[in-house]
Amino acid sequence: MSESSTSLYDPQRLLLIAGPCSLENEDVSLAVAEKLLELRRRYPELNLVFKGSFDKANRTSLSSPRGPGLKEGLRILERVKDTYAMPVLTDIHETNQAGPVGEVCDILQIPAFLCRQTDVLVAASGTGKVVNVKKGQFLSPQEMRFVVDKLEESDAAEIWLTERGSTFGYQNLVVDMRSFAVMGTYGHPTIMDATHSVQLPGAAGGKSGGKREFVPLLARAALAAGANGLFFETHPDPEKAISDGPNQIPLAGLEALVKQCLAIWKAMRSLD
């Protein structure tokens, strides 16, 4: 990976992608962004990115709420970006979303289920923005080499790779910490999605459950295993979130977790 002056990834700071699962509405989004701004001021070692999805297109049930949609979602993301001078990230699901999302967002995220969709990867690369790919629950870290090849051959400006757990048995995920060593050999930053990795897909009566009590454990372990960044979904009141509530971190508890993670990140750097 080229570490040019235009790179959003900064190896001297801990990359932290954080925000609500769904953008939901402006009030929730701005409440989270305010907290992230506070953390950025308090911990200069953080390289913060605000995350929010305008459309949760892979919900378990057809009747599940999906979010504000492309137009309103991009308006909220632009408000966050302009108000807080903070890079913003959102998912795309179709090739025709890459253009408008790339006009607002600094990072385009490819959802795990779409990580091998060639046309989506190429379209995201064509925006000139960072492309963050979630490793599919069905892929080994070795197979992510071919995803990286597609992005590099499509001249992606910057590539990030995110671990989010692998399917194990029924309605459960596990994380192989060797993923960070394997994917790290591809020359791009590796990120641990600690909140989606505790998800229990479809295990809560037509929606996903989760075990947020394991988020700190996975985040700390990933940093010790060599991850370059973390991904946390956080919400002012997770029990009222329209998606992924059981695995989101309550906003009030985010700083305590971030402090733990920074301590481990610093300890690992001292070993280099």
C-alpha positions as CSV (number, residue, x, y, z in Angstrom):
1,M,0.0,0.0,0.0
2,S,1.2,3.4,-0.8
3,E,1.4,5.7,2.2
4,S,1.3,8.9,0.3
5,S,0.3,12.3,1.7
6,T,-3.2,11.7,0.3
7,S,-3.8,8.4,2.1
8,L,-6.6,8.3,4.6
9,Y,-4.8,5.5,6.4
10,D,-2.2,6.8,8.8
11,P,0.0,4.2,10.4
12,Q,0.9,6.6,13.2
13,R,-2.7,6.6,14.5
14,L,-5.2,3.9,15.3
15,L,-7.9,3.8,12.6
16,L,-11.3,3.7,14.1
17,I,-14.4,3.4,12.0
18,A,-17.5,4.1,14.1
19,G,-21.1,5.0,13.8
20,P,-24.7,3.6,13.9
21,C,-25.5,0.5,11.9
22,S,-28.3,2.4,10.0
23,L,-28.2,6.2,9.7
24,E,-31.8,6.0,10.9
25,N,-32.3,9.7,11.2
26,E,-30.3,12.9,11.6
27,D,-30.7,13.1,15.4
28,V,-29.1,9.6,16.0
29,S,-26.3,10.3,13.4
30,L,-25.4,13.7,14.9
31,A,-25.4,12.4,18.5
32,V,-22.9,9.7,17.5
33,A,-20.8,12.2,15.5
34,E,-20.7,14.6,18.4
35,K,-19.2,11.8,20.6
36,L,-16.7,10.9,17.9
37,L,-15.6,14.5,17.7
38,E,-15.1,14.5,21.5
39,L,-13.0,11.4,21.2
40,R,-10.9,12.9,18.4
41,R,-10.2,16.0,20.5
42,R,-9.3,13.9,23.6
43,Y,-7.2,11.2,21.9
44,P,-5.1,12.6,19.0
45,E,-3.8,9.1,18.4
46,L,-7.1,8.2,16.8
47,N,-7.8,8.4,13.1
48,L,-11.6,8.6,13.1
49,V,-14.1,7.8,10.4
50,F,-17.9,8.2,10.8
51,K,-19.9,5.2,9.4
52,G,-23.6,4.9,8.7
53,S,-25.6,2.9,6.2
54,F,-28.3,4.5,4.1
55,D,-29.8,1.2,3.2
56,K,-29.6,-2.2,5.0
57,A,-30.3,-4.2,1.9
58,N,-29.7,-7.6,3.3
59,R,-32.2,-7.7,6.2
60,T,-33.5,-11.1,7.3
61,S,-37.2,-10.1,6.8
62,L,-38.8,-8.2,4.0
63,S,-40.7,-6.1,6.5
64,S,-37.6,-5.0,8.5
65,P,-36.8,-1.3,8.3
66,R,-33.9,-0.6,6.0
67,G,-32.9,3.0,6.7
68,P,-33.4,6.5,5.1
69,G,-32.5,5.6,1.6
70,L,-29.8,7.0,-0.8
71,K,-30.9,10.6,-1.1
72,E,-31.6,11.3,2.6
73,G,-28.7,9.1,3.7
74,L,-26.2,11.1,1.6
75,R,-27.7,14.3,3.0
76,I,-27.0,13.2,6.5
77,L,-23.5,12.0,5.7
78,E,-22.7,15.3,4.0
79,R,-24.0,17.1,7.1
80,V,-21.7,15.0,9.3
81,K,-18.7,15.5,7.0
82,D,-19.2,19.3,6.7
83,T,-20.1,20.0,10.4
84,Y,-17.4,17.8,12.0
85,A,-14.7,17.8,9.4
86,M,-14.7,14.1,9.6
87,P,-14.3,11.4,6.8
88,V,-17.5,9.5,6.2
89,L,-18.1,5.9,5.1
90,T,-21.2,4.1,3.8
91,D,-22.0,0.8,2.0
92,I,-22.9,0.4,-1.6
93,H,-24.9,-2.5,-2.9
94,E,-25.2,-1.8,-6.7
95,T,-22.9,-0.4,-9.3
96,N,-25.2,2.7,-9.9
97,Q,-24.7,3.8,-6.3
98,A,-21.0,4.2,-6.6
99,G,-21.1,7.5,-8.4
100,P,-23.4,9.5,-6.1
101,V,-21.9,7.9,-3.0
102,G,-18.4,8.8,-4.2
103,E,-19.4,12.4,-4.6
104,V,-20.1,12.7,-0.8
105,C,-18.2,9.9,1.0
106,D,-14.5,9.4,1.5
107,I,-14.7,5.6,1.8
108,L,-17.0,3.3,-0.1
109,Q,-17.6,0.0,1.8
110,I,-18.4,-3.3,0.0
111,P,-20.6,-5.5,2.2
112,A,-19.4,-8.9,3.1
113,F,-22.0,-10.7,1.0
114,L,-20.9,-8.7,-2.1
115,C,-17.1,-8.9,-1.6
116,R,-16.7,-11.0,-4.7
117,Q,-19.1,-9.0,-7.0
118,T,-16.7,-7.9,-9.6
119,D,-18.8,-5.1,-11.1
120,V,-19.4,-3.5,-7.7
121,L,-15.7,-3.6,-6.9
122,V,-14.8,-2.1,-10.2
123,A,-17.4,0.7,-9.8
124,A,-16.2,1.5,-6.3
125,S,-12.6,1.7,-7.5
126,G,-13.6,4.0,-10.3
127,T,-14.7,6.7,-7.8
128,G,-11.1,7.4,-6.8
129,K,-12.1,7.0,-3.1
130,V,-11.0,4.5,-0.5
131,V,-12.6,1.1,-0.9
132,N,-13.1,-0.9,2.3
133,V,-14.1,-4.5,1.7
134,K,-15.7,-6.7,4.3
135,K,-14.4,-10.2,4.1
136,G,-17.3,-12.5,3.3
137,Q,-18.4,-14.9,6.0
138,F,-17.9,-17.6,3.5
139,L,-14.3,-16.7,2.5
140,S,-11.0,-17.6,4.0
141,P,-8.5,-14.8,4.4
142,Q,-6.4,-16.5,1.6
143,E,-9.2,-16.0,-0.8
144,M,-9.2,-12.2,-0.2
145,R,-6.1,-12.1,-2.3
146,F,-8.3,-12.3,-5.4
147,V,-10.6,-9.5,-4.1
148,V,-7.5,-7.4,-3.7
149,D,-6.3,-8.3,-7.2
150,K,-9.6,-7.1,-8.7
151,L,-9.3,-3.8,-6.8
152,E,-5.6,-3.2,-7.7
153,E,-6.2,-4.1,-11.3
154,S,-9.1,-1.5,-11.3
155,D,-6.7,1.1,-10.0
156,A,-8.5,1.6,-6.6
157,A,-6.9,4.6,-4.9
158,E,-6.7,3.0,-1.5
159,I,-7.8,-0.4,-0.2
160,W,-8.8,-1.5,3.3
161,L,-9.7,-5.1,4.3
162,T,-12.1,-5.8,7.1
163,E,-12.6,-9.0,9.0
164,R,-16.1,-9.6,10.3
165,G,-16.2,-13.3,11.3
166,S,-16.8,-16.5,9.4
167,T,-19.9,-18.7,9.4
168,F,-19.6,-21.5,11.9
169,G,-22.4,-24.0,12.3
170,Y,-25.9,-22.4,12.5
171,Q,-26.5,-18.7,13.2
172,N,-23.0,-18.1,14.7
173,L,-19.7,-16.6,13.6
174,V,-16.1,-17.1,14.7
175,V,-13.0,-15.0,14.1
176,D,-9.7,-16.6,13.2
177,M,-7.1,-14.1,14.4
178,R,-4.7,-15.5,11.8
179,S,-6.7,-13.5,9.3
180,F,-4.8,-10.3,10.1
181,A,-1.4,-12.0,9.5
182,V,-2.6,-13.5,6.2
183,M,-4.4,-10.4,4.9
184,G,-1.6,-8.2,6.1
185,T,0.7,-9.7,3.5
186,Y,-1.4,-8.2,0.7
187,G,0.0,-4.7,1.5
188,H,-3.2,-3.0,2.7
189,P,-4.5,-2.0,6.2
190,T,-6.5,-4.7,8.0
191,I,-9.5,-3.8,10.2
192,M,-11.4,-5.7,12.8
193,D,-15.2,-5.3,12.7
194,A,-15.7,-6.3,16.3
195,T,-19.5,-5.6,16.4
196,H,-20.6,-7.6,13.3
197,S,-18.4,-10.4,14.4
198,V,-20.6,-11.0,17.5
199,Q,-23.7,-11.1,15.4
200,L,-26.0,-14.1,15.5
201,P,-27.5,-14.0,12.0
202,G,-31.2,-14.5,11.9
203,A,-31.2,-15.9,15.4
204,A,-33.7,-13.5,17.0
205,G,-37.0,-14.5,15.4
206,G,-36.7,-13.1,11.9
207,K,-33.8,-10.7,12.7
208,S,-30.2,-10.9,13.8
209,G,-29.2,-11.3,17.4
210,G,-25.9,-10.6,18.9
211,K,-23.6,-10.8,22.0
212,R,-22.1,-7.4,22.5
213,E,-20.4,-8.5,25.7
214,F,-17.7,-10.1,23.5
215,V,-17.0,-7.0,21.4
216,P,-14.2,-5.8,23.8
217,L,-12.6,-9.2,23.8
218,L,-12.5,-9.5,20.0
219,A,-11.3,-5.9,19.6
220,R,-8.4,-6.3,22.0
221,A,-7.4,-9.7,20.6
222,A,-7.4,-8.3,17.0
223,L,-5.1,-5.5,17.9
224,A,-2.8,-7.9,19.6
225,A,-2.9,-10.1,16.5
226,G,-1.8,-7.2,14.3
227,A,-5.0,-5.5,13.1
228,N,-4.4,-1.9,11.9
229,G,-7.8,-0.6,12.8
230,L,-11.2,-1.2,14.4
231,F,-14.8,-1.0,13.3
232,F,-17.5,-0.4,16.0
233,E,-21.2,0.2,15.5
234,T,-22.5,2.4,18.3
235,H,-25.9,3.9,19.1
236,P,-27.3,6.1,21.9
237,D,-29.9,3.4,22.7
238,P,-29.1,0.1,21.0
239,E,-32.3,-1.5,22.2
240,K,-34.2,1.0,20.0
241,A,-31.9,0.7,17.0
242,I,-33.7,-0.4,13.8
243,S,-30.9,-2.8,13.0
244,D,-28.1,-4.8,14.8
245,G,-29.1,-3.5,18.2
246,P,-27.9,-6.5,20.1
247,N,-24.3,-6.2,18.9
248,Q,-24.0,-2.4,18.9
249,I,-22.0,-0.6,21.6
250,P,-24.0,1.8,23.8
251,L,-22.6,5.3,22.9
252,A,-22.1,6.0,26.6
253,G,-19.6,3.1,26.9
254,L,-17.7,3.8,23.7
255,E,-14.9,5.9,25.3
256,A,-14.0,3.3,27.9
257,L,-13.6,0.7,25.2
258,V,-11.6,3.0,23.0
259,K,-9.2,3.7,25.9
260,Q,-8.6,0.0,26.3
261,C,-7.9,-0.5,22.6
262,L,-5.5,2.5,22.5
263,A,-3.5,1.0,25.3
264,I,-3.1,-2.3,23.5
265,W,-2.3,-0.6,20.2
266,K,0.4,1.4,21.9
267,A,1.8,-1.7,23.6
268,M,2.0,-3.5,20.3
269,R,3.8,-0.6,18.6
270,S,6.4,-0.6,21.4
271,L,7.3,-4.1,20.4
272,D,8.2,-3.1,16.8
